[in-house]
Amino acid sequence: MTPPEQTPQPSDTQAAEPLPPTHVREAFGLQILKNSHPDIRRLKREGGDASLHGNKFWKSTFLLMDYLSECPPDKGCRILELGCGWGLGGIFCAREFDAHVIALDADDSVFPYLEHHAALNGVEVDTIQMRFEDITVEHLTQFDMIIGADICFWDSLVAPVQDLIERAMEAGVERVLLTDPGRPTFRKVAEHYYKTLDAVYSDWDVPEPHNAWGLVLDVYNT
C-alpha cells in the first residue's frame, strides 16, 4: 500500500501575500482555504469538482482535530486517513504529532486540494486511491492508527466501514478514530463497537469560533 515516491512540488501559495480572512480559515494551527479562495477556484477550473462529497472541507474534521488534541496519538505514529477529501485530518496529525500519514480516497480528484493544503501547512502527506472494500489486512499492518471524518454518509457504507474496522483489528492496528455529524448510518457502526469492543462512543462539541457538534467513535485494539 506504500505509494510510489513523488517529487515534492513547490507551492505558489507559500510565496503569495496573505489573503483576506474571508478566503482563509485558521483552525487548530492549520490554514484552511475556503471555496472562495483563488487557489481553490483555480483547482476547480483545472480539474473540476471532486465527487463523493470531497468537494469541500467538512466540519466533522473539526471534531477529529479537537478530540485528537485532547486524546493524542503517539508521536511519529503511522496513520491512515480514510475518505480523506482535502486531507485536513491527516495534515493536522502530520503537523502536530509528526505522524507519517497516508491519505486514502476513492476519488483521486481530491488529491490536488490535499496536496495544496499540505504544502500550505508545511507538511508532506502521501496519497493513495482505493475503495474501503479493497483495503486488505496486509495493507493495514502498515499502520498504528486509522482516522476518518464524515466517511459513513450512505446506508451502503455501513457494512464496508464496519468490515474495515474488523480487518484493522485483525491487522493489529492499535486505534480507529472516526467522527461524524450524527447520521443514523454512523450510529449503527458506532453502537456496534460500543457494545462489542467497549469503544468510546460519545457526543463531542467544539465551541466558537468553529461551532461544530457531532459524534466520536474511538476503538482501541485490546
C-alpha positions as CSV (number, residue, x, y, z in Angstrom):
1,M,0.0,0.0,0.0
2,T,3.1,2.2,0.2
3,P,2.6,4.8,-2.6
4,P,5.3,5.5,-5.2
5,E,7.8,8.1,-4.4
6,Q,6.9,11.6,-5.5
7,T,9.0,14.6,-6.1
8,P,7.7,17.5,-3.9
9,Q,6.4,20.4,-5.9
10,P,6.8,24.0,-4.7
11,S,3.7,25.7,-3.7
12,D,2.9,29.1,-5.1
13,T,0.7,29.7,-2.0
14,Q,3.8,29.8,0.2
15,A,5.2,32.8,-1.7
16,A,1.9,34.7,-2.0
17,E,1.0,37.7,0.0
18,P,-1.5,36.9,2.8
19,L,-5.1,37.0,1.6
20,P,-8.1,38.5,3.3
21,P,-9.5,36.4,6.1
22,T,-12.7,36.0,4.1
23,H,-10.7,33.5,2.0
24,V,-8.8,31.6,4.7
25,R,-10.0,29.9,7.9
26,E,-7.5,29.3,10.6
27,A,-8.2,26.4,12.9
28,F,-6.1,24.1,15.2
29,G,-2.9,25.6,13.9
30,L,-3.8,25.0,10.2
31,Q,-4.6,27.3,7.4
32,I,-7.7,26.0,5.5
33,L,-8.7,27.6,2.3
34,K,-12.3,28.4,1.7
35,N,-14.1,27.7,-1.6
36,S,-13.9,31.4,-2.4
37,H,-10.1,31.3,-2.3
38,P,-8.5,32.0,-5.7
39,D,-6.4,28.8,-5.4
40,I,-9.5,26.7,-4.8
41,R,-11.3,28.3,-7.7
42,R,-8.2,27.6,-9.8
43,L,-8.0,23.9,-8.8
44,K,-11.7,23.5,-9.7
45,R,-11.2,25.1,-13.1
46,E,-8.2,22.8,-13.7
47,G,-9.6,19.5,-12.5
48,G,-13.3,20.0,-11.8
49,D,-15.2,19.4,-8.6
50,A,-14.4,16.2,-6.7
51,S,-17.2,13.7,-6.4
52,L,-18.2,11.5,-3.5
53,H,-18.6,14.6,-1.3
54,G,-14.9,15.5,-1.4
55,N,-15.6,19.0,-2.8
56,K,-15.1,21.0,0.3
57,F,-14.0,21.0,4.0
58,W,-16.4,19.2,6.3
59,K,-16.9,20.3,9.9
60,S,-16.6,16.8,11.3
61,T,-12.9,17.3,10.8
62,F,-13.0,19.9,13.5
63,L,-14.4,17.2,15.8
64,L,-11.5,15.0,14.8
65,M,-8.9,17.7,15.4
66,D,-10.3,18.8,18.7
67,Y,-10.7,15.2,20.0
68,L,-7.1,14.4,19.0
69,S,-5.9,17.5,20.8
70,E,-7.5,16.0,24.0
71,C,-6.6,12.3,23.2
72,P,-3.5,12.5,21.0
73,P,-1.7,9.6,19.2
74,D,1.9,8.7,19.9
75,K,4.4,11.0,18.3
76,G,5.7,9.7,14.9
77,C,3.0,7.1,14.6
78,R,1.8,5.7,11.2
79,I,-1.7,6.9,10.3
80,L,-4.1,6.1,7.6
81,E,-6.8,8.7,6.9
82,L,-9.9,7.1,5.3
83,G,-12.1,9.0,2.9
84,C,-9.6,11.9,3.2
85,G,-11.2,14.5,0.9
86,W,-9.0,17.6,1.4
87,G,-7.0,15.7,3.9
88,L,-7.0,18.2,6.8
89,G,-7.2,15.4,9.4
90,G,-4.1,13.8,8.2
91,I,-2.4,17.2,7.7
92,F,-3.2,18.1,11.3
93,C,-1.7,14.8,12.5
94,A,1.5,15.3,10.4
95,R,1.9,18.8,11.7
96,E,1.0,18.4,15.4
97,F,2.2,14.8,16.1
98,D,4.9,14.3,13.5
99,A,2.8,11.4,12.1
100,H,3.6,9.5,8.9
101,V,0.3,9.8,7.1
102,I,-1.1,8.1,4.0
103,A,-4.4,9.7,2.9
104,L,-6.8,7.4,1.1
105,D,-9.8,8.3,-1.0
106,A,-11.8,6.5,-3.8
107,D,-11.8,9.7,-5.8
108,D,-8.3,10.9,-6.8
109,S,-9.7,14.3,-7.9
110,V,-9.5,15.3,-4.2
111,F,-5.7,14.9,-4.1
112,P,-4.7,18.3,-5.7
113,Y,-6.7,20.0,-2.9
114,L,-5.0,17.9,-0.3
115,E,-1.5,18.4,-1.7
116,H,-2.1,22.2,-1.9
117,H,-3.1,22.3,1.8
118,A,-0.2,20.1,2.9
119,A,2.2,22.4,1.2
120,L,0.5,25.5,2.6
121,N,0.8,24.0,6.1
122,G,4.4,22.8,5.7
123,V,4.0,19.0,5.8
124,E,4.1,16.0,3.5
125,V,1.2,13.6,3.2
126,D,1.2,10.6,0.8
127,T,-1.9,9.7,-1.1
128,I,-3.5,6.5,-2.5
129,Q,-6.7,5.9,-4.4
130,M,-8.6,2.9,-3.1
131,R,-12.1,1.9,-2.0
132,F,-12.7,0.7,1.5
133,E,-13.6,-2.8,0.3
134,D,-10.2,-3.2,-1.4
135,I,-8.1,-2.5,1.7
136,T,-6.7,-5.8,3.0
137,V,-5.4,-6.9,6.3
138,E,-1.9,-6.9,4.8
139,H,-2.3,-3.3,3.8
140,L,-3.5,-2.4,7.3
141,T,-0.4,-3.9,9.1
142,Q,1.5,-0.8,7.9
143,F,-0.5,1.5,10.3
144,D,-0.7,2.2,14.1
145,M,-3.9,4.2,13.8
146,I,-6.8,4.9,11.4
147,I,-8.7,8.2,11.3
148,G,-11.7,9.4,9.3
149,A,-14.3,12.2,9.4
150,D,-17.7,12.0,7.6
151,I,-17.0,8.7,5.9
152,C,-20.3,6.8,6.7
153,F,-22.8,9.0,4.9
154,W,-24.8,6.4,3.0
155,D,-26.5,3.2,4.0
156,S,-24.3,1.3,1.6
157,L,-21.2,2.4,3.5
158,V,-22.2,0.9,6.9
159,A,-21.0,-2.7,6.0
160,P,-17.8,-1.6,4.3
161,V,-16.8,0.7,7.2
162,Q,-17.6,-2.0,9.8
163,D,-15.8,-4.7,7.8
164,L,-12.8,-2.4,7.5
165,I,-12.7,-1.9,11.3
166,E,-12.8,-5.6,11.7
167,R,-9.8,-6.1,9.4
168,A,-8.0,-3.3,11.2
169,M,-8.4,-5.1,14.5
170,E,-7.2,-8.3,12.9
171,A,-4.1,-6.5,11.4
172,G,-3.1,-5.2,14.8
173,V,-4.0,-1.5,14.2
174,E,-3.9,0.0,17.7
175,R,-6.7,2.5,17.3
176,V,-9.5,3.5,14.9
177,L,-10.9,7.1,15.4
178,L,-13.9,8.3,13.4
179,T,-16.1,11.4,13.7
180,D,-19.5,12.2,12.2
181,P,-22.2,14.9,12.4
182,G,-24.6,12.3,13.8
183,R,-26.0,10.4,10.9
184,P,-28.0,7.2,11.6
185,T,-25.6,5.3,9.4
186,F,-22.7,6.2,11.6
187,R,-24.7,5.5,14.7
188,K,-25.2,1.9,13.5
189,V,-21.4,1.4,13.3
190,A,-20.6,3.2,16.5
191,E,-23.3,1.4,18.6
192,H,-22.0,-2.0,17.3
193,Y,-18.4,-1.3,18.6
194,Y,-19.6,0.4,21.8
195,K,-21.4,-2.9,22.6
196,T,-18.9,-5.4,21.3
197,L,-15.5,-3.8,22.0
198,D,-16.4,-1.3,24.7
199,A,-15.3,1.5,22.4
200,V,-15.6,5.2,23.3
201,Y,-18.8,6.5,21.7
202,S,-19.9,9.9,22.7
203,D,-21.1,13.4,21.8
204,W,-18.4,15.9,21.1
205,D,-18.8,19.7,20.9
206,V,-16.3,22.2,19.5
207,P,-17.3,25.7,20.6
208,E,-16.8,29.0,18.9
209,P,-15.4,30.0,16.6
210,H,-15.8,26.6,15.0
211,N,-19.3,25.7,16.2
212,A,-19.2,22.0,15.4
213,W,-21.1,19.2,17.1
214,G,-21.2,15.5,16.4
215,L,-20.3,12.1,17.5
216,V,-16.9,10.4,18.1
217,L,-16.1,6.7,17.9
218,D,-12.7,5.7,19.3
219,V,-12.0,2.0,19.0
220,Y,-8.9,0.6,20.9
221,N,-7.5,-2.8,19.9
222,T,-7.2,-4.7,23.2
